[in-house]
Amino acid sequence: MHRLDHCANDNHHRSIVTVRCCPNCGRTVNAGIPIGRCLEERHATARRARSTYCVNCGDRLAREGPLRRF
């Protein structure tokens, strides 16, 4: 899994962060928030919001490459 060395998301620079992981790169930005259990419905909602990673568990949400239609 490739993650960017530099992420432009503001969560990396804030003193108070309300999410565990960055939605752009998946890195932990607030380790004080425990990892929660995520249901597929929560991940589906985050994908519709165009997040690449889950802010709760850090899992990659977006698929690699374009979707193929047959």
C-alpha positions in Angstrom: 0.0 0.0 0.0 1.5 3.3 -1.1 1.1 6.3 1.2 2.3 9.8 0.4 5.3 11.2 2.2 3.6 14.6 2.4 -0.1 15.0 2.9 -1.9 18.3 2.4 -4.7 17.4 4.9 -4.9 20.0 7.7 -5.4 17.3 10.4 -1.6 16.7 10.4 -1.0 20.3 11.5 -3.8 20.9 14.0 -3.3 20.8 17.8 -6.8 19.3 18.3 -7.8 16.6 16.0 -11.2 14.8 16.3 -10.5 11.8 14.1 -8.0 9.0 14.5 -6.7 8.7 11.0 -6.3 11.1 8.0 -8.9 10.5 5.3 -6.3 11.4 2.6 -3.3 9.3 3.6 -4.5 6.9 6.3 -1.8 7.9 8.8 -2.7 8.1 12.5 -3.1 11.8 13.4 -4.6 11.3 16.9 -3.4 8.1 18.6 -5.4 9.0 21.7 -8.6 7.9 19.9 -9.1 4.2 20.1 -9.5 2.2 16.9 -13.2 1.4 16.5 -14.9 -1.4 14.7 -16.1 -0.3 11.3 -19.1 -1.8 9.5 -19.2 -1.9 5.7 -22.0 0.7 5.9 -19.7 3.2 7.5 -17.0 2.6 4.9 -19.6 2.9 2.1 -20.7 6.3 3.5 -17.0 7.4 3.7 -16.5 6.3 0.1 -19.5 8.3 -1.1 -17.9 11.3 0.7 -14.8 10.6 -1.4 -12.5 9.7 1.5 -9.6 7.5 0.5 -9.1 6.1 4.0 -11.4 5.5 6.9 -10.9 8.2 9.7 -11.8 5.6 12.3 -9.6 2.5 11.5 -7.3 3.8 8.7 -8.3 1.1 6.2 -8.1 2.0 2.5 -11.6 2.6 1.1 -11.0 3.5 -2.6 -10.3 0.7 -5.1 -7.0 0.6 -6.9 -7.3 1.6 -10.5 -10.5 2.3 -12.5 -13.5 0.1 -12.2 -14.0 -2.3 -15.1 -17.3 -2.8 -16.8 -17.9 -5.9 -18.9 
